[in-house]
């Protein structure tokens, strides 16, 4: 079994208070971390290009 190393890029984003609250609410409801939610949304963007 081989270990895949991820190339990591740290990203800082600024969210309006309501956007941050929406993300927090979604994460609390689903039990998913914000990082996973944001990664999924970015992957969906790539599929639409």
PDB file of N, CA, C and O in Angstrom:
ATOM      1  N   UNK A   1       0.850  -1.180   0.000  1.00  0.00           N
ATOM      2  CA  UNK A   1       0.000   0.000   0.000  1.00  0.00           C
ATOM      3  C   UNK A   1       0.894   1.240   0.000  1.00  0.00           C
ATOM      4  O   UNK A   1       1.855   1.326   0.764  1.00  0.00           O
ATOM      5  N   UNK A   2       0.571   2.168  -0.842  1.00  0.00           N
ATOM      6  CA  UNK A   2       1.360   3.399  -0.908  1.00  0.00           C
ATOM      7  C   UNK A   2       0.604   4.529  -0.229  1.00  0.00           C
ATOM      8  O   UNK A   2      -0.625   4.580  -0.249  1.00  0.00           O
ATOM      9  N   UNK A   3       1.348   5.409   0.356  1.00  0.00           N
ATOM     10  CA  UNK A   3       0.754   6.592   0.979  1.00  0.00           C
ATOM     11  C   UNK A   3       0.785   7.736  -0.012  1.00  0.00           C
ATOM     12  O   UNK A   3       1.835   8.071  -0.559  1.00  0.00           O
ATOM     13  N   UNK A   4      -0.360   8.327  -0.236  1.00  0.00           N
ATOM     14  CA  UNK A   4      -0.422   9.491  -1.119  1.00  0.00           C
ATOM     15  C   UNK A   4      -0.178  10.729  -0.275  1.00  0.00           C
ATOM     16  O   UNK A   4      -0.803  10.916   0.769  1.00  0.00           O
ATOM     17  N   UNK A   5       0.718  11.557  -0.727  1.00  0.00           N
ATOM     18  CA  UNK A   5       0.964  12.817  -0.040  1.00  0.00           C
ATOM     19  C   UNK A   5       0.178  13.907  -0.751  1.00  0.00           C
ATOM     20  O   UNK A   5       0.251  14.053  -1.972  1.00  0.00           O
ATOM     21  N   UNK A   6      -0.553  14.646   0.012  1.00  0.00           N
ATOM     22  CA  UNK A   6      -1.359  15.729  -0.533  1.00  0.00           C
ATOM     23  C   UNK A   6      -0.519  16.992  -0.601  1.00  0.00           C
ATOM     24  O   UNK A   6       0.174  17.355   0.350  1.00  0.00           O
ATOM     25  N   UNK A   7      -0.595  17.639  -1.730  1.00  0.00           N
ATOM     26  CA  UNK A   7      -0.011  18.973  -1.826  1.00  0.00           C
ATOM     27  C   UNK A   7      -1.019  19.910  -1.164  1.00  0.00           C
ATOM     28  O   UNK A   7      -2.174  19.980  -1.585  1.00  0.00           O
ATOM     29  N   UNK A   8      -0.596  20.607  -0.159  1.00  0.00           N
ATOM     30  CA  UNK A   8      -1.519  21.422   0.621  1.00  0.00           C
ATOM     31  C   UNK A   8      -1.267  22.897   0.363  1.00  0.00           C
ATOM     32  O   UNK A   8      -0.128  23.365   0.369  1.00  0.00           O
ATOM     33  N   UNK A   9      -2.344  23.610   0.140  1.00  0.00           N
ATOM     34  CA  UNK A   9      -2.274  25.065   0.033  1.00  0.00           C
ATOM     35  C   UNK A   9      -3.262  25.625   1.043  1.00  0.00           C
ATOM     36  O   UNK A   9      -4.452  25.312   1.004  1.00  0.00           O
ATOM     37  N   UNK A  10      -2.773  26.433   1.922  1.00  0.00           N
ATOM     38  CA  UNK A  10      -3.640  27.056   2.923  1.00  0.00           C
ATOM     39  C   UNK A  10      -4.322  28.260   2.286  1.00  0.00           C
ATOM     40  O   UNK A  10      -3.688  29.056   1.592  1.00  0.00           O
ATOM     41  N   UNK A  11      -5.612  28.379   2.530  1.00  0.00           N
ATOM     42  CA  UNK A  11      -6.407  29.445   1.947  1.00  0.00           C
ATOM     43  C   UNK A  11      -7.151  30.166   3.066  1.00  0.00           C
ATOM     44  O   UNK A  11      -7.807  29.535   3.895  1.00  0.00           O
ATOM     45  N   UNK A  12      -7.048  31.458   3.081  1.00  0.00           N
ATOM     46  CA  UNK A  12      -7.787  32.271   4.047  1.00  0.00           C
ATOM     47  C   UNK A  12      -8.855  33.035   3.288  1.00  0.00           C
ATOM     48  O   UNK A  12      -8.569  33.697   2.290  1.00  0.00           O
ATOM     49  N   UNK A  13     -10.091  32.941   3.768  1.00  0.00           N
ATOM     50  CA  UNK A  13     -11.178  33.662   3.106  1.00  0.00           C
ATOM     51  C   UNK A  13     -11.866  34.583   4.111  1.00  0.00           C
ATOM     52  O   UNK A  13     -11.895  34.307   5.310  1.00  0.00           O
ATOM     53  N   UNK A  14     -12.403  35.653   3.611  1.00  0.00           N
ATOM     54  CA  UNK A  14     -13.192  36.581   4.422  1.00  0.00           C
ATOM     55  C   UNK A  14     -14.661  36.354   4.097  1.00  0.00           C
ATOM     56  O   UNK A  14     -15.066  36.398   2.935  1.00  0.00           O
ATOM     57  N   UNK A  15     -15.445  36.114   5.125  1.00  0.00           N
ATOM     58  CA  UNK A  15     -16.872  35.902   4.952  1.00  0.00           C
ATOM     59  C   UNK A  15     -17.640  36.981   5.690  1.00  0.00           C
ATOM     60  O   UNK A  15     -17.242  37.427   6.767  1.00  0.00           O
ATOM     61  N   UNK A  16     -18.745  37.392   5.095  1.00  0.00           N
ATOM     62  CA  UNK A  16     -19.665  38.276   5.805  1.00  0.00           C
ATOM     63  C   UNK A  16     -20.241  37.488   6.985  1.00  0.00           C
ATOM     64  O   UNK A  16     -20.257  36.258   6.965  1.00  0.00           O
ATOM     65  N   UNK A  17     -20.701  38.186   7.988  1.00  0.00           N
ATOM     66  CA  UNK A  17     -21.234  37.521   9.190  1.00  0.00           C
ATOM     67  C   UNK A  17     -22.314  36.502   8.847  1.00  0.00           C
ATOM     68  O   UNK A  17     -22.335  35.402   9.399  1.00  0.00           O
ATOM     69  N   UNK A  18     -23.209  36.870   7.938  1.00  0.00           N
ATOM     70  CA  UNK A  18     -24.296  35.960   7.567  1.00  0.00           C
ATOM     71  C   UNK A  18     -23.763  34.731   6.837  1.00  0.00           C
ATOM     72  O   UNK A  18     -24.265  33.626   7.040  1.00  0.00           O
ATOM     73  N   UNK A  19     -22.757  34.912   5.994  1.00  0.00           N
ATOM     74  CA  UNK A  19     -22.152  33.772   5.293  1.00  0.00           C
ATOM     75  C   UNK A  19     -21.491  32.818   6.283  1.00  0.00           C
ATOM     76  O   UNK A  19     -21.634  31.601   6.170  1.00  0.00           O
ATOM     77  N   UNK A  20     -20.772  33.370   7.246  1.00  0.00           N
ATOM     78  CA  UNK A  20     -20.122  32.542   8.267  1.00  0.00           C
ATOM     79  C   UNK A  20     -21.165  31.805   9.097  1.00  0.00           C
ATOM     80  O   UNK A  20     -20.981  30.636   9.435  1.00  0.00           O
ATOM     81  N   UNK A  21     -22.254  32.483   9.423  1.00  0.00           N
ATOM     82  CA  UNK A  21     -23.318  31.853  10.201  1.00  0.00           C
ATOM     83  C   UNK A  21     -23.986  30.730   9.410  1.00  0.00           C
ATOM     84  O   UNK A  21     -24.306  29.678   9.964  1.00  0.00           O
ATOM     85  N   UNK A  22     -24.194  30.956   8.119  1.00  0.00           N
ATOM     86  CA  UNK A  22     -24.778  29.922   7.262  1.00  0.00           C
ATOM     87  C   UNK A  22     -23.885  28.690   7.225  1.00  0.00           C
ATOM     88  O   UNK A  22     -24.368  27.564   7.337  1.00  0.00           O
ATOM     89  N   UNK A  23     -22.588  28.905   7.067  1.00  0.00           N
ATOM     90  CA  UNK A  23     -21.640  27.789   7.056  1.00  0.00           C
ATOM     91  C   UNK A  23     -21.641  27.073   8.402  1.00  0.00           C
ATOM     92  O   UNK A  23     -21.679  25.843   8.444  1.00  0.00           O
ATOM     93  N   UNK A  24     -21.599  27.820   9.498  1.00  0.00           N
ATOM     94  CA  UNK A  24     -21.624  27.216  10.835  1.00  0.00           C
ATOM     95  C   UNK A  24     -22.897  26.407  11.054  1.00  0.00           C
ATOM     96  O   UNK A  24     -22.843  25.292  11.574  1.00  0.00           O
ATOM     97  N   UNK A  25     -24.035  26.961  10.661  1.00  0.00           N
ATOM     98  CA  UNK A  25     -25.307  26.251  10.819  1.00  0.00           C
ATOM     99  C   UNK A  25     -25.307  24.952  10.026  1.00  0.00           C
ATOM    100  O   UNK A  25     -25.736  23.911  10.524  1.00  0.00           O
ATOM    101  N   UNK A  26     -24.823  25.018   8.788  1.00  0.00           N
ATOM    102  CA  UNK A  26     -24.781  23.824   7.945  1.00  0.00           C
ATOM    103  C   UNK A  26     -23.887  22.760   8.573  1.00  0.00           C
ATOM    104  O   UNK A  26     -24.253  21.586   8.632  1.00  0.00           O
ATOM    105  N   UNK A  27     -22.721  23.178   9.037  1.00  0.00           N
ATOM    106  CA  UNK A  27     -21.776  22.234   9.641  1.00  0.00           C
ATOM    107  C   UNK A  27     -22.343  21.619  10.918  1.00  0.00           C
ATOM    108  O   UNK A  27     -22.179  20.422  11.154  1.00  0.00           O
ATOM    109  N   UNK A  28     -23.002  22.421  11.733  1.00  0.00           N
ATOM    110  CA  UNK A  28     -23.616  21.905  12.958  1.00  0.00           C
ATOM    111  C   UNK A  28     -24.740  20.928  12.651  1.00  0.00           C
ATOM    112  O   UNK A  28     -24.900  19.924  13.345  1.00  0.00           O
ATOM    113  N   UNK A  29     -25.516  21.217  11.620  1.00  0.00           N
ATOM    114  CA  UNK A  29     -26.634  20.353  11.242  1.00  0.00           C
ATOM    115  C   UNK A  29     -26.157  19.023  10.677  1.00  0.00           C
ATOM    116  O   UNK A  29     -26.709  17.971  10.997  1.00  0.00           O
ATOM    117  N   UNK A  30     -25.132  19.076   9.836  1.00  0.00           N
ATOM    118  CA  UNK A  30     -24.660  17.864   9.161  1.00  0.00           C
ATOM    119  C   UNK A  30     -23.572  17.132   9.933  1.00  0.00           C
ATOM    120  O   UNK A  30     -23.308  15.957   9.675  1.00  0.00           O
ATOM    121  N   UNK A  31     -22.938  17.822  10.880  1.00  0.00           N
ATOM    122  CA  UNK A  31     -21.839  17.210  11.618  1.00  0.00           C
ATOM    123  C   UNK A  31     -20.545  17.158  10.832  1.00  0.00           C
ATOM    124  O   UNK A  31     -19.604  16.466  11.222  1.00  0.00           O
ATOM    125  N   UNK A  32     -20.493  17.877   9.741  1.00  0.00           N
ATOM    126  CA  UNK A  32     -19.295  17.891   8.893  1.00  0.00           C
ATOM    127  C   UNK A  32     -18.451  19.116   9.200  1.00  0.00           C
ATOM    128  O   UNK A  32     -18.990  20.178   9.512  1.00  0.00           O
ATOM    129  N   UNK A  33     -17.123  18.980   9.116  1.00  0.00           N
ATOM    130  CA  UNK A  33     -16.266  20.151   9.307  1.00  0.00           C
ATOM    131  C   UNK A  33     -16.347  21.090   8.108  1.00  0.00           C
ATOM    132  O   UNK A  33     -16.601  20.659   6.983  1.00  0.00           O
ATOM    133  N   UNK A  34     -16.130  22.370   8.363  1.00  0.00           N
ATOM    134  CA  UNK A  34     -16.204  23.380   7.309  1.00  0.00           C
ATOM    135  C   UNK A  34     -15.233  23.072   6.180  1.00  0.00           C
ATOM    136  O   UNK A  34     -15.544  23.306   5.012  1.00  0.00           O
ATOM    137  N   UNK A  35     -14.065  22.552   6.517  1.00  0.00           N
ATOM    138  CA  UNK A  35     -13.070  22.229   5.488  1.00  0.00           C
ATOM    139  C   UNK A  35     -13.638  21.244   4.471  1.00  0.00           C
ATOM    140  O   UNK A  35     -13.455  21.420   3.267  1.00  0.00           O
ATOM    141  N   UNK A  36     -14.326  20.209   4.950  1.00  0.00           N
ATOM    142  CA  UNK A  36     -14.906  19.215   4.039  1.00  0.00           C
ATOM    143  C   UNK A  36     -16.002  19.825   3.170  1.00  0.00           C
ATOM    144  O   UNK A  36     -16.087  19.541   1.975  1.00  0.00           O
ATOM    145  N   UNK A  37     -16.830  20.654   3.770  1.00  0.00           N
ATOM    146  CA  UNK A  37     -17.928  21.288   3.030  1.00  0.00           C
ATOM    147  C   UNK A  37     -17.373  22.183   1.931  1.00  0.00           C
ATOM    148  O   UNK A  37     -17.842  22.138   0.793  1.00  0.00           O
ATOM    149  N   UNK A  38     -16.386  22.988   2.266  1.00  0.00           N
ATOM    150  CA  UNK A  38     -15.800  23.908   1.283  1.00  0.00           C
ATOM    151  C   UNK A  38     -15.092  23.139   0.179  1.00  0.00           C
ATOM    152  O   UNK A  38     -15.204  23.503  -0.992  1.00  0.00           O
ATOM    153  N   UNK A  39     -14.363  22.078   0.529  1.00  0.00           N
ATOM    154  CA  UNK A  39     -13.697  21.261  -0.501  1.00  0.00           C
ATOM    155  C   UNK A  39     -14.712  20.663  -1.471  1.00  0.00           C
ATOM    156  O   UNK A  39     -14.493  20.656  -2.682  1.00  0.00           O
ATOM    157  N   UNK A  40     -15.824  20.159  -0.930  1.00  0.00           N
ATOM    158  CA  UNK A  40     -16.856  19.576  -1.790  1.00  0.00           C
ATOM    159  C   UNK A  40     -17.416  20.620  -2.755  1.00  0.00           C
ATOM    160  O   UNK A  40     -17.608  20.334  -3.937  1.00  0.00           O
ATOM    161  N   UNK A  41     -17.675  21.811  -2.264  1.00  0.00           N
ATOM    162  CA  UNK A  41     -18.206  22.870  -3.124  1.00  0.00           C
ATOM    163  C   UNK A  41     -17.207  23.267  -4.204  1.00  0.00           C
ATOM    164  O   UNK A  41     -17.599  23.531  -5.341  1.00  0.00           O
ATOM    165  N   UNK A  42     -15.930  23.312  -3.866  1.00  0.00           N
ATOM    166  CA  UNK A  42     -14.901  23.641  -4.862  1.00  0.00           C
ATOM    167  C   UNK A  42     -14.827  22.554  -5.924  1.00  0.00           C
ATOM    168  O   UNK A  42     -14.692  22.859  -7.109  1.00  0.00           O
ATOM    169  N   UNK A  43     -14.912  21.295  -5.520  1.00  0.00           N
ATOM    170  CA  UNK A  43     -14.894  20.191  -6.497  1.00  0.00           C
ATOM    171  C   UNK A  43     -16.081  20.287  -7.451  1.00  0.00           C
ATOM    172  O   UNK A  43     -15.948  20.011  -8.643  1.00  0.00           O
ATOM    173  N   UNK A  44     -17.237  20.679  -6.928  1.00  0.00           N
ATOM    174  CA  UNK A  44     -18.417  20.841  -7.783  1.00  0.00           C
ATOM    175  C   UNK A  44     -18.208  21.963  -8.793  1.00  0.00           C
ATOM    176  O   UNK A  44     -18.689  21.877  -9.923  1.00  0.00           O
ATOM    177  N   UNK A  45     -17.498  23.009  -8.398  1.00  0.00           N
ATOM    178  CA  UNK A  45     -17.181  24.085  -9.344  1.00  0.00           C
ATOM    179  C   UNK A  45     -16.361  23.548 -10.508  1.00  0.00           C
ATOM    180  O   UNK A  45     -16.621  23.890 -11.662  1.00  0.00           O
ATOM    181  N   UNK A  46     -15.382  22.716 -10.215  1.00  0.00           N
ATOM    182  CA  UNK A  46     -14.528  22.141 -11.248  1.00  0.00           C
ATOM    183  C   UNK A  46     -15.303  21.271 -12.218  1.00  0.00           C
ATOM    184  O   UNK A  46     -14.967  21.213 -13.401  1.00  0.00           O
ATOM    185  N   UNK A  47     -16.339  20.593 -11.734  1.00  0.00           N
ATOM    186  CA  UNK A  47     -17.148  19.724 -12.585  1.00  0.00           C
ATOM    187  C   UNK A  47     -18.012  20.534 -13.547  1.00  0.00           C
ATOM    188  O   UNK A  47     -18.439  20.021 -14.581  1.00  0.00           O
ATOM    189  N   UNK A  48     -18.269  21.785 -13.212  1.00  0.00           N
ATOM    190  CA  UNK A  48     -19.140  22.628 -14.038  1.00  0.00           C
ATOM    191  C   UNK A  48     -18.388  23.436 -15.079  1.00  0.00           C
ATOM    192  O   UNK A  48     -19.002  24.150 -15.872  1.00  0.00           O
ATOM    193  N   UNK A  49     -17.082  23.336 -15.087  1.00  0.00           N
ATOM    194  CA  UNK A  49     -16.286  24.131 -16.038  1.00  0.00           C
ATOM    195  C   UNK A  49     -16.162  23.383 -17.345  1.00  0.00           C
ATOM    196  O   UNK A  49     -15.531  23.875 -18.281  1.00  0.00           O
TER     197      UNK A  49
END
